[in-house]
């Protein structure tokens, strides 16, 4: 019975400590811009827009400052075409952003850096 009361008290204590942290998902759509046209030769270049997804973890450091860590999957690429040829490049990235989140009232700003790793790619000519 003592062990049960100790475990129950420990669980209540752990959940009552206010450690503001969040774990979440983010899903979005990449609207990249790479317009390039040459009307005289018929050459054009467009971006390949795609969905990206990731997870993030926010942890309060002080009342106005959080740190946000994440892990994202983000496909990127472009396609080029001329009257005679066509080229399409697709790249799949895993990105690890590390951001500082500054809160001012109901608004916040994010800033920081990230590292990315190109997992694989495809080039169609």
C-alpha angles and dihedrals in degrees: 000000000000091000091052092051091046092050092046092048090048092052092048091049093049093051094043094057107096106232105156108213131146133200117195150157128241126197126176149145125258113229100184121179123217106144115171124158136170107190095190096057098031093240117149135171126198135178122245106235117207146159122272130193139188150151128245139193122207121196126183114234099173129349095275100032132065132172119225123200122185148174117211138182110210126173116202137175150121142230130220129192141180128175091270105035144029129204127185124182122191123182128183117209136191108205131192112200122192110193139175112222115205115194122205111174111305092341131078139184129211127209135161142089140285140200123219134199122200104223098185143333144201130212120192118190 
